[in-house]
Amino acid sequence: MSIHNPLKTGDRAGFMSSYLEALALVERLHRLLLDVIKDEFERIGVLDINAVQALLLFNIGDNEVTAGELKSRGYYQGSNVSYNLKKLVEMGYMHHHRCEVDRRSVRVRLTSKGRHIRDVVAALFARHADGLQAKGVLGPDGVTEISNSLRRVERYWADQIRYIY
């Protein structure tokens, strides 16, 4: 008994090839994003923070969160969140304090130094958004379509983790 496959063999191979290309592109884009952020900080002479840490500060923004919330809210995808939080606190980019309800948990928020980094990243992203539109690389409809497609893939993968095993 075979599993029903709605795609013909040729269509399936073409889809698979395109899917693998899309996966590689997402990975390359993330690495390139980190390189772009790193270059911006080198350009302005901020050398004590890395791109992952800068992106983490940007994603936290004005929120106060725990390390666990960083991952659950999608602010941080790496495996070494505790290390980066510790370094950011030591360098003065973040405040931390014990949660009053759960004393094992630590809450973090940006200092003025951390907010400055967040603002640098926000300005970089704003310049890129303006440039993408001005040069006709990507418009509002295109970016919405990409975001919607990526959200559907994210939901599909999350469902695979939750329901398949």
N, C-alpha and C positions, 0 to 999 in steps of 0.2 A: 504494500500500500504506500503510495507516494503522497507527499504533502502538496497541496494545490499551490502552484506558483502562477500568479497572474501574468507574469512576463514571459515571453518566448525566450528561447535560449540566447539568441542574438541580442534581443532587447535587454536581457538580464546582464549579459557581459558588458554591454555599453553602459548600463546604469551603474554596475559595479565599478567600472573604470572611472566614471564621473564621480561616484561617491568617494572612492579612494583619493582622487585628485582634490576634492573638496576638503577631506580630512587633512591632507598634507598642507593645503592652503591655509586652513584655520591655524594649524600649528606654526607655519611660517609667519603668518600675520602677527601672532602673539609674540614670537621672538623678535620680529621687526619692530613692533610697538615698544618693546623693552629697549631696543637699540635706539629708537628715536628719542625716548625719554632720557636715556643715558647721554646721548649727544647734546640734548638741550641743557642738561645739568653741567656737562663739561663746558659748554659754551658760556654759561653764566658763572662758572667758577665754583659751583657747589659740588665738592668731590667727596664729602663724607657720607653720602647717602647713595644707595644703589637704586636702579630703576624699579625693582620689585617693591622696595620700601616706599619709594615716591608714589607708586601706583596704589599701594595700600593706604597711604595717607590721603590721597585723592578720594579713594572709595569710602573711607570712613567719614570724611567731610566734617559736618557739625554734630555727628552722632556720638553717643557714648555707648560703647559696646564691650562685650566680653570676648575672649579669644574664640570661644565656641560660636558666638554669633557672627564672627567675621566669616567663617566658612559657611554657616547656614544661610546667611544673607547674600552670599556670593561675592563678598568683598575681597576674599583671598582664596586662592586655589592651591597654594603650595603646601608642602608637608611640614615646613619649618616655621610655622606661624609664631610659636613661642620665642624662637631665636630672634626673629625680626622685631617682635614687640619689645623684647628685652633691649635690643640694640637701639631702637627708636626712643625708648625711655631714657637709656643711658646718654644718648646724644642730645636729649632735650627737645625732641620732636613730639613727645607724648607725655601726658600725665597718666598715672595709674593709681588706683586705690582699691582696697578690698571691698567687695560687695557687702552691704549691710545685712542682706537676707542670707546669702550663702557665703560664709567667710572664706571658703576655698576658692571662690571665683574672684578674679580681678577685672575691674572695669577700666577701660582706657578711653582717652579723648585727646584731641590735638592741643598742643600748646600754641602760642602765637607763632613760634618757629615752624611748627608743623602746619599751621594754617597758611603760612607763606609758601611752603612747598606745594600744598594743595592748590593754591592760587596759580603758581607757576605752571603746574600740570594742566589746570583748567584753561589757562591762557593758550598753552600749546595746542590743546584739543580744539579750542575755538578757532585758532589760526588755521588748523588743518581742515576743519569743517568749512570755513569760508573758502579756502583754497580748492577743496574738492568741488564745491559748487561753482566757483568762479571759472574754473578750468573745464567744467562740464564732465568731470570724472564721475561724479555721483550727485544726483539731486535728491530732493525730499522723498519722492516716490521710490527711488532705487534703494535708499537707505532703509526706508520702512519695509520694503519687500525683503531685503536681506535680514533685517532684524526679526521679522515675522517667521521667515524660514528657519533661522537659527533657533528661535524659541520652540518651534515645532520639533526640531531635532533634539533639543535639550529635554523636552517633555518625553519624547520617545525613549531616549536613553535612560532617563530617570525611571520611567515605567519598567524598562527592562531590568533594572537593578531591583526594584521593589517587587515585581510580580512574577518574574520568570523563575527565580531560584527558590 
